């Protein structure tokens, strides 16, 4: 594990102190859980979703430029 230093405002620190006591966890542990839940999990979900849709249109002959132009025909600039 690496050691790092962060700066947070008083309101955030006060909240973390209360949560720390309520959950019987260190402030550092709460911050790690938050990072894990908000960044690592979300990026893994995004990668999984990209893998799920990869190649779905591979069997279709579509000219991307024409497709986009057709979608934008009705737009007024």
Gaussian input, Z-matrix of N, CA and C with variables (Angstrom, degrees):
# hf/3-21g

backbone

0 1
 N
 C     1     B1
 C     2     B2     1     A1
 N     3     B3     2     A2     1     D1
 C     4     B4     3     A3     2     D2
 C     5     B5     4     A4     3     D3
 N     6     B6     5     A5     4     D4
 C     7     B7     6     A6     5     D5
 C     8     B8     7     A7     6     D6
 N     9     B9     8     A8     7     D7
 C    10    B10     9     A9     8     D8
 C    11    B11    10    A10     9     D9
 N    12    B12    11    A11    10    D10
 C    13    B13    12    A12    11    D11
 C    14    B14    13    A13    12    D12
 N    15    B15    14    A14    13    D13
 C    16    B16    15    A15    14    D14
 C    17    B17    16    A16    15    D15
 N    18    B18    17    A17    16    D16
 C    19    B19    18    A18    17    D17
 C    20    B20    19    A19    18    D18
 N    21    B21    20    A20    19    D19
 C    22    B22    21    A21    20    D20
 C    23    B23    22    A22    21    D21
 N    24    B24    23    A23    22    D22
 C    25    B25    24    A24    23    D23
 C    26    B26    25    A25    24    D24
 N    27    B27    26    A26    25    D25
 C    28    B28    27    A27    26    D26
 C    29    B29    28    A28    27    D27
 N    30    B30    29    A29    28    D28
 C    31    B31    30    A30    29    D29
 C    32    B32    31    A31    30    D30
 N    33    B33    32    A32    31    D31
 C    34    B34    33    A33    32    D32
 C    35    B35    34    A34    33    D33
 N    36    B36    35    A35    34    D34
 C    37    B37    36    A36    35    D35
 C    38    B38    37    A37    36    D36
 N    39    B39    38    A38    37    D37
 C    40    B40    39    A39    38    D38
 C    41    B41    40    A40    39    D39
 N    42    B42    41    A41    40    D40
 C    43    B43    42    A42    41    D41
 C    44    B44    43    A43    42    D42
 N    45    B45    44    A44    43    D43
 C    46    B46    45    A45    44    D44
 C    47    B47    46    A46    45    D45
 N    48    B48    47    A47    46    D46
 C    49    B49    48    A48    47    D47
 C    50    B50    49    A49    48    D48
 N    51    B51    50    A50    49    D49
 C    52    B52    51    A51    50    D50
 C    53    B53    52    A52    51    D51
 N    54    B54    53    A53    52    D52
 C    55    B55    54    A54    53    D53
 C    56    B56    55    A55    54    D54
 N    57    B57    56    A56    55    D55
 C    58    B58    57    A57    56    D56
 C    59    B59    58    A58    57    D57
 N    60    B60    59    A59    58    D58
 C    61    B61    60    A60    59    D59
 C    62    B62    61    A61    60    D60
 N    63    B63    62    A62    61    D61
 C    64    B64    63    A63    62    D62
 C    65    B65    64    A64    63    D63
 N    66    B66    65    A65    64    D64
 C    67    B67    66    A66    65    D65
 C    68    B68    67    A67    66    D66
 N    69    B69    68    A68    67    D67
 C    70    B70    69    A69    68    D68
 C    71    B71    70    A70    69    D69
 N    72    B72    71    A71    70    D70
 C    73    B73    72    A72    71    D71
 C    74    B74    73    A73    72    D72
 N    75    B75    74    A74    73    D73
 C    76    B76    75    A75    74    D74
 C    77    B77    76    A76    75    D75
 N    78    B78    77    A77    76    D76
 C    79    B79    78    A78    77    D77
 C    80    B80    79    A79    78    D78
 N    81    B81    80    A80    79    D79
 C    82    B82    81    A81    80    D80
 C    83    B83    82    A82    81    D81
 N    84    B84    83    A83    82    D82
 C    85    B85    84    A84    83    D83
 C    86    B86    85    A85    84    D84
 N    87    B87    86    A86    85    D85
 C    88    B88    87    A87    86    D86
 C    89    B89    88    A88    87    D87
 N    90    B90    89    A89    88    D88
 C    91    B91    90    A90    89    D89
 C    92    B92    91    A91    90    D90
 N    93    B93    92    A92    91    D91
 C    94    B94    93    A93    92    D92
 C    95    B95    94    A94    93    D93
 N    96    B96    95    A95    94    D94
 C    97    B97    96    A96    95    D95
 C    98    B98    97    A97    96    D96
 N    99    B99    98    A98    97    D97
 C   100   B100    99    A99    98    D98
 C   101   B101   100   A100    99    D99
 N   102   B102   101   A101   100   D100
 C   103   B103   102   A102   101   D101
 C   104   B104   103   A103   102   D102
 N   105   B105   104   A104   103   D103
 C   106   B106   105   A105   104   D104
 C   107   B107   106   A106   105   D105
 N   108   B108   107   A107   106   D106
 C   109   B109   108   A108   107   D107
 C   110   B110   109   A109   108   D108
 N   111   B111   110   A110   109   D109
 C   112   B112   111   A111   110   D110
 C   113   B113   112   A112   111   D111
 N   114   B114   113   A113   112   D112
 C   115   B115   114   A114   113   D113
 C   116   B116   115   A115   114   D114
 N   117   B117   116   A116   115   D115
 C   118   B118   117   A117   116   D116
 C   119   B119   118   A118   117   D117
 N   120   B120   119   A119   118   D118
 C   121   B121   120   A120   119   D119
 C   122   B122   121   A121   120   D120
 N   123   B123   122   A122   121   D121
 C   124   B124   123   A123   122   D122
 C   125   B125   124   A124   123   D123
 N   126   B126   125   A125   124   D124
 C   127   B127   126   A126   125   D125
 C   128   B128   127   A127   126   D126
 N   129   B129   128   A128   127   D127
 C   130   B130   129   A129   128   D128
 C   131   B131   130   A130   129   D129
 N   132   B132   131   A131   130   D130
 C   133   B133   132   A132   131   D131
 C   134   B134   133   A133   132   D132
 N   135   B135   134   A134   133   D133
 C   136   B136   135   A135   134   D134
 C   137   B137   136   A136   135   D135
 N   138   B138   137   A137   136   D136
 C   139   B139   138   A138   137   D137
 C   140   B140   139   A139   138   D138
 N   141   B141   140   A140   139   D139
 C   142   B142   141   A141   140   D140
 C   143   B143   142   A142   141   D141
 N   144   B144   143   A143   142   D142
 C   145   B145   144   A144   143   D143
 C   146   B146   145   A145   144   D144
 N   147   B147   146   A146   145   D145
 C   148   B148   147   A147   146   D146
 C   149   B149   148   A148   147   D147
 N   150   B150   149   A149   148   D148
 C   151   B151   150   A150   149   D149
 C   152   B152   151   A151   150   D150
 N   153   B153   152   A152   151   D151
 C   154   B154   153   A153   152   D152
 C   155   B155   154   A154   153   D153
 N   156   B156   155   A155   154   D154
 C   157   B157   156   A156   155   D155
 C   158   B158   157   A157   156   D156
 N   159   B159   158   A158   157   D157
 C   160   B160   159   A159   158   D158
 C   161   B161   160   A160   159   D159
 N   162   B162   161   A161   160   D160
 C   163   B163   162   A162   161   D161
 C   164   B164   163   A163   162   D162
 N   165   B165   164   A164   163   D163
 C   166   B166   165   A165   164   D164
 C   167   B167   166   A166   165   D165
 N   168   B168   167   A167   166   D166
 C   169   B169   168   A168   167   D167
 C   170   B170   169   A169   168   D168
 N   171   B171   170   A170   169   D169
 C   172   B172   171   A171   170   D170
 C   173   B173   172   A172   171   D171
 N   174   B174   173   A173   172   D172
 C   175   B175   174   A174   173   D173
 C   176   B176   175   A175   174   D174
 N   177   B177   176   A176   175   D175
 C   178   B178   177   A177   176   D176
 C   179   B179   178   A178   177   D177
 N   180   B180   179   A179   178   D178
 C   181   B181   180   A180   179   D179
 C   182   B182   181   A181   180   D180
 N   183   B183   182   A182   181   D181
 C   184   B184   183   A183   182   D182
 C   185   B185   184   A184   183   D183
 N   186   B186   185   A185   184   D184
 C   187   B187   186   A186   185   D185
 C   188   B188   187   A187   186   D186
 N   189   B189   188   A188   187   D187
 C   190   B190   189   A189   188   D188
 C   191   B191   190   A190   189   D189
 N   192   B192   191   A191   190   D190
 C   193   B193   192   A192   191   D191
 C   194   B194   193   A193   192   D192
 N   195   B195   194   A194   193   D193
 C   196   B196   195   A195   194   D194
 C   197   B197   196   A196   195   D195
 N   198   B198   197   A197   196   D196
 C   199   B199   198   A198   197   D197
 C   200   B200   199   A199   198   D198
 N   201   B201   200   A200   199   D199
 C   202   B202   201   A201   200   D200
 C   203   B203   202   A202   201   D201
 N   204   B204   203   A203   202   D202
 C   205   B205   204   A204   203   D203
 C   206   B206   205   A205   204   D204
 N   207   B207   206   A206   205   D205
 C   208   B208   207   A207   206   D206
 C   209   B209   208   A208   207   D207
 N   210   B210   209   A209   208   D208
 C   211   B211   210   A210   209   D209
 C   212   B212   211   A211   210   D210
 N   213   B213   212   A212   211   D211
 C   214   B214   213   A213   212   D212
 C   215   B215   214   A214   213   D213
 N   216   B216   215   A215   214   D214
 C   217   B217   216   A216   215   D215
 C   218   B218   217   A217   216   D216
 N   219   B219   218   A218   217   D217
 C   220   B220   219   A219   218   D218
 C   221   B221   220   A220   219   D219
 N   222   B222   221   A221   220   D220
 C   223   B223   222   A222   221   D221
 C   224   B224   223   A223   222   D222
 N   225   B225   224   A224   223   D223
 C   226   B226   225   A225   224   D224
 C   227   B227   226   A226   225   D225
 N   228   B228   227   A227   226   D226
 C   229   B229   228   A228   227   D227
 C   230   B230   229   A229   228   D228

   B1=1.4451
   B2=1.5240
   B3=1.3300
   B4=1.4689
   B5=1.5181
   B6=1.3021
   B7=1.4601
   B8=1.5224
   B9=1.3488
   B10=1.4576
   B11=1.5179
   B12=1.3054
   B13=1.4568
   B14=1.5243
   B15=1.3385
   B16=1.4616
   B17=1.5230
   B18=1.3103
   B19=1.4574
   B20=1.5219
   B21=1.3337
   B22=1.4603
   B23=1.5181
   B24=1.3181
   B25=1.4704
   B26=1.5281
   B27=1.3146
   B28=1.4739
   B29=1.5242
   B30=1.3138
   B31=1.4652
   B32=1.5293
   B33=1.3189
   B34=1.4614
   B35=1.5331
   B36=1.3239
   B37=1.4585
   B38=1.5277
   B39=1.3279
   B40=1.4552
   B41=1.5330
   B42=1.3220
   B43=1.4613
   B44=1.5273
   B45=1.3294
   B46=1.4615
   B47=1.5232
   B48=1.3258
   B49=1.4671
   B50=1.5300
   B51=1.3355
   B52=1.4666
   B53=1.5254
   B54=1.3374
   B55=1.4632
   B56=1.5226
   B57=1.3176
   B58=1.4594
   B59=1.5260
   B60=1.3111
   B61=1.4654
   B62=1.5308
   B63=1.3324
   B64=1.4649
   B65=1.5249
   B66=1.3262
   B67=1.4637
   B68=1.5215
   B69=1.3178
   B70=1.4603
   B71=1.5350
   B72=1.3310
   B73=1.4695
   B74=1.5170
   B75=1.3120
   B76=1.4620
   B77=1.5277
   B78=1.3184
   B79=1.4608
   B80=1.5258
   B81=1.3136
   B82=1.4611
   B83=1.5218
   B84=1.3128
   B85=1.4680
   B86=1.5293
   B87=1.3273
   B88=1.4585
   B89=1.5240
   B90=1.3156
   B91=1.4680
   B92=1.5254
   B93=1.3416
   B94=1.4750
   B95=1.5207
   B96=1.3345
   B97=1.4651
   B98=1.5232
   B99=1.3195
   B100=1.4619
   B101=1.5237
   B102=1.3088
   B103=1.4705
   B104=1.5172
   B105=1.3166
   B106=1.4663
   B107=1.5290
   B108=1.3216
   B109=1.4562
   B110=1.5135
   B111=1.3109
   B112=1.4604
   B113=1.5151
   B114=1.2972
   B115=1.4569
   B116=1.5206
   B117=1.2979
   B118=1.4599
   B119=1.5181
   B120=1.3369
   B121=1.4587
   B122=1.5287
   B123=1.3290
   B124=1.4660
   B125=1.5190
   B126=1.3227
   B127=1.4606
   B128=1.5255
   B129=1.3323
   B130=1.4686
   B131=1.5205
   B132=1.3277
   B133=1.4662
   B134=1.5169
   B135=1.3315
   B136=1.4575
   B137=1.5301
   B138=1.3102
   B139=1.4633
   B140=1.5245
   B141=1.3242
   B142=1.4656
   B143=1.5163
   B144=1.3272
   B145=1.4676
   B146=1.5162
   B147=1.3112
   B148=1.4624
   B149=1.5270
   B150=1.3317
   B151=1.4655
   B152=1.5246
   B153=1.3351
   B154=1.4665
   B155=1.5258
   B156=1.3324
   B157=1.4704
   B158=1.5314
   B159=1.3115
   B160=1.4592
   B161=1.5302
   B162=1.3153
   B163=1.4566
   B164=1.5129
   B165=1.3238
   B166=1.4593
   B167=1.5245
   B168=1.3110
   B169=1.4628
   B170=1.5214
   B171=1.2921
   B172=1.4660
   B173=1.5260
   B174=1.3266
   B175=1.4613
   B176=1.5325
   B177=1.3227
   B178=1.4700
   B179=1.5149
   B180=1.3119
   B181=1.4536
   B182=1.5234
   B183=1.3270
   B184=1.4608
   B185=1.5128
   B186=1.3460
   B187=1.4564
   B188=1.5258
   B189=1.2997
   B190=1.4591
   B191=1.5215
   B192=1.3279
   B193=1.4678
   B194=1.5292
   B195=1.3102
   B196=1.4682
   B197=1.5210
   B198=1.2834
   B199=1.4624
   B200=1.5303
   B201=1.3186
   B202=1.4637
   B203=1.5202
   B204=1.3414
   B205=1.4612
   B206=1.5247
   B207=1.3321
   B208=1.4685
   B209=1.5308
   B210=1.3195
   B211=1.4627
   B212=1.5209
   B213=1.3256
   B214=1.4629
   B215=1.5243
   B216=1.3148
   B217=1.4601
   B218=1.5173
   B219=1.3120
   B220=1.4632
   B221=1.5335
   B222=1.3013
   B223=1.4646
   B224=1.5159
   B225=1.3116
   B226=1.4647
   B227=1.5148
   B228=1.2860
   B229=1.4617
   B230=1.5035
   A1=108.15
   A2=115.32
   A3=120.98
   A4=110.17
   A5=114.90
   A6=121.02
   A7=107.87
   A8=115.77
   A9=120.55
   A10=109.58
   A11=115.88
   A12=120.80
   A13=107.72
   A14=116.58
   A15=120.42
   A16=108.90
   A17=115.21
   A18=121.24
   A19=108.16
   A20=116.34
   A21=121.42
   A22=108.44
   A23=115.95
   A24=118.60
   A25=110.51
   A26=115.58
   A27=121.68
   A28=112.34
   A29=116.28
   A30=120.55
   A31=110.84
   A32=115.54
   A33=120.35
   A34=110.84
   A35=115.92
   A36=120.15
   A37=111.40
   A38=115.77
   A39=120.65
   A40=110.58
   A41=116.03
   A42=120.53
   A43=110.99
   A44=116.54
   A45=120.62
   A46=112.07
   A47=116.85
   A48=120.15
   A49=111.16
   A50=116.07
   A51=120.27
   A52=111.29
   A53=116.45
   A54=121.09
   A55=110.93
   A56=115.61
   A57=121.75
   A58=111.01
   A59=115.88
   A60=120.29
   A61=111.30
   A62=115.98
   A63=120.49
   A64=112.30
   A65=115.60
   A66=120.65
   A67=113.02
   A68=115.67
   A69=121.06
   A70=111.47
   A71=114.53
   A72=121.81
   A73=108.41
   A74=116.03
   A75=119.37
   A76=109.78
   A77=115.78
   A78=120.60
   A79=109.51
   A80=116.55
   A81=120.55
   A82=111.38
   A83=116.08
   A84=120.52
   A85=110.72
   A86=117.22
   A87=120.88
   A88=111.03
   A89=116.73
   A90=121.08
   A91=110.15
   A92=117.52
   A93=120.66
   A94=111.40
   A95=116.99
   A96=120.33
   A97=111.00
   A98=115.92
   A99=120.18
   A100=111.33
   A101=116.62
   A102=120.48
   A103=109.90
   A104=116.04
   A105=120.74
   A106=110.54
   A107=117.08
   A108=121.62
   A109=113.83
   A110=116.82
   A111=119.96
   A112=114.67
   A113=118.24
   A114=119.62
   A115=113.18
   A116=116.53
   A117=119.69
   A118=110.52
   A119=117.83
   A120=121.24
   A121=110.31
   A122=117.22
   A123=120.66
   A124=112.36
   A125=117.72
   A126=119.00
   A127=110.36
   A128=118.07
   A129=120.58
   A130=110.99
   A131=116.86
   A132=121.17
   A133=110.12
   A134=116.83
   A135=120.47
   A136=110.97
   A137=117.19
   A138=120.90
   A139=110.49
   A140=117.48
   A141=120.88
   A142=110.83
   A143=117.40
   A144=120.74
   A145=111.37
   A146=117.51
   A147=120.43
   A148=110.91
   A149=116.49
   A150=120.41
   A151=111.08
   A152=116.45
   A153=120.78
   A154=112.19
   A155=117.53
   A156=119.51
   A157=113.24
   A158=117.17
   A159=120.41
   A160=110.89
   A161=115.66
   A162=121.21
   A163=115.44
   A164=118.86
   A165=119.93
   A166=112.84
   A167=117.95
   A168=120.43
   A169=111.92
   A170=117.88
   A171=120.36
   A172=112.57
   A173=118.23
   A174=120.77
   A175=112.23
   A176=117.99
   A177=121.79
   A178=110.59
   A179=115.47
   A180=120.86
   A181=108.27
   A182=115.91
   A183=121.36
   A184=108.65
   A185=115.20
   A186=120.24
   A187=106.38
   A188=117.11
   A189=122.23
   A190=111.61
   A191=117.61
   A192=120.68
   A193=111.13
   A194=117.25
   A195=121.28
   A196=110.29
   A197=116.82
   A198=121.95
   A199=110.48
   A200=117.16
   A201=121.47
   A202=110.84
   A203=117.60
   A204=120.69
   A205=110.92
   A206=116.93
   A207=120.98
   A208=111.23
   A209=116.70
   A210=120.01
   A211=111.59
   A212=116.77
   A213=121.33
   A214=113.42
   A215=118.83
   A216=121.46
   A217=113.05
   A218=116.31
   A219=120.32
   A220=114.40
   A221=116.73
   A222=119.79
   A223=109.95
   A224=114.36
   A225=119.70
   A226=107.77
   A227=116.44
   A228=120.41
   A229=112.67
   D1=141.31
   D2=179.10
   D3=-98.81
   D4=149.54
   D5=177.81
   D6=-98.72
   D7=138.05
   D8=177.78
   D9=-142.63
   D10=168.17
   D11=179.97
   D12=-126.60
   D13=135.51
   D14=177.26
   D15=-128.38
   D16=158.18
   D17=175.61
   D18=-112.46
   D19=129.35
   D20=176.91
   D21=-132.39
   D22=154.20
   D23=-179.35
   D24=-75.74
   D25=170.34
   D26=-175.63
   D27=-61.90
   D28=-38.84
   D29=-179.51
   D30=-62.90
   D31=-44.69
   D32=179.24
   D33=-64.26
   D34=-42.62
   D35=179.89
   D36=-63.31
   D37=-41.87
   D38=179.03
   D39=-62.17
   D40=-43.77
   D41=177.49
   D42=-60.26
   D43=-46.28
   D44=-179.62
   D45=-63.91
   D46=-37.23
   D47=176.88
   D48=-61.35
   D49=-45.44
   D50=179.77
   D51=-64.44
   D52=-45.84
   D53=178.62
   D54=-61.06
   D55=-39.34
   D56=179.83
   D57=-59.19
   D58=-44.45
   D59=179.57
   D60=-70.71
   D61=-41.76
   D62=-179.83
   D63=-62.06
   D64=-44.35
   D65=-174.84
   D66=-94.78
   D67=-1.58
   D68=-179.24
   D69=55.22
   D70=46.28
   D71=178.37
   D72=-131.59
   D73=156.32
   D74=177.44
   D75=-74.55
   D76=158.15
   D77=176.68
   D78=-60.04
   D79=-40.00
   D80=178.73
   D81=-59.80
   D82=-41.26
   D83=179.90
   D84=-65.13
   D85=-40.56
   D86=177.65
   D87=-62.44
   D88=-41.72
   D89=179.32
   D90=-65.24
   D91=-44.19
   D92=178.13
   D93=-61.01
   D94=-42.53
   D95=179.01
   D96=-62.92
   D97=-39.82
   D98=179.40
   D99=-64.68
   D100=-44.23
   D101=178.17
   D102=-63.35
   D103=-45.50
   D104=179.78
   D105=-59.48
   D106=-44.66
   D107=-176.85
   D108=-73.17
   D109=-35.04
   D110=-174.80
   D111=-92.39
   D112=-30.08
   D113=-175.42
   D114=-109.43
   D115=-53.87
   D116=-175.77
   D117=-66.04
   D118=-48.23
   D119=-179.47
   D120=-60.74
   D121=-47.73
   D122=-177.49
   D123=-62.95
   D124=-38.86
   D125=179.64
   D126=-69.58
   D127=-35.83
   D128=176.88
   D129=-65.77
   D130=-39.76
   D131=178.09
   D132=-63.95
   D133=-42.43
   D134=-179.75
   D135=-63.06
   D136=-44.11
   D137=178.80
   D138=-62.14
   D139=-42.02
   D140=178.20
   D141=-61.69
   D142=-43.40
   D143=179.52
   D144=-65.02
   D145=-38.38
   D146=176.95
   D147=-63.29
   D148=-41.50
   D149=177.06
   D150=-63.51
   D151=-36.54
   D152=-179.00
   D153=-64.90
   D154=-35.80
   D155=-176.42
   D156=-97.25
   D157=-8.45
   D158=-177.66
   D159=-58.15
   D160=127.19
   D161=175.09
   D162=81.93
   D163=7.84
   D164=-177.54
   D165=-63.66
   D166=-29.20
   D167=-179.54
   D168=-103.17
   D169=13.97
   D170=-175.85
   D171=-65.45
   D172=-21.39
   D173=-179.31
   D174=-90.63
   D175=2.11
   D176=-178.07
   D177=-108.13
   D178=142.74
   D179=175.45
   D180=-96.12
   D181=99.18
   D182=-176.45
   D183=-127.13
   D184=128.92
   D185=172.32
   D186=-87.77
   D187=112.06
   D188=-173.18
   D189=-58.68
   D190=-43.72
   D191=-178.78
   D192=-61.21
   D193=-44.35
   D194=178.36
   D195=-64.88
   D196=-43.35
   D197=-179.94
   D198=-58.27
   D199=-46.99
   D200=-179.02
   D201=-67.45
   D202=-43.44
   D203=177.80
   D204=-59.22
   D205=-42.06
   D206=179.06
   D207=-63.67
   D208=-37.86
   D209=179.22
   D210=-67.37
   D211=-30.84
   D212=-175.64
   D213=-92.92
   D214=-1.22
   D215=-176.69
   D216=-54.36
   D217=-43.20
   D218=-174.71
   D219=-80.57
   D220=-6.88
   D221=-179.45
   D222=-75.44
   D223=139.80
   D224=176.12
   D225=-105.81
   D226=131.88
   D227=-179.05
   D228=-89.43

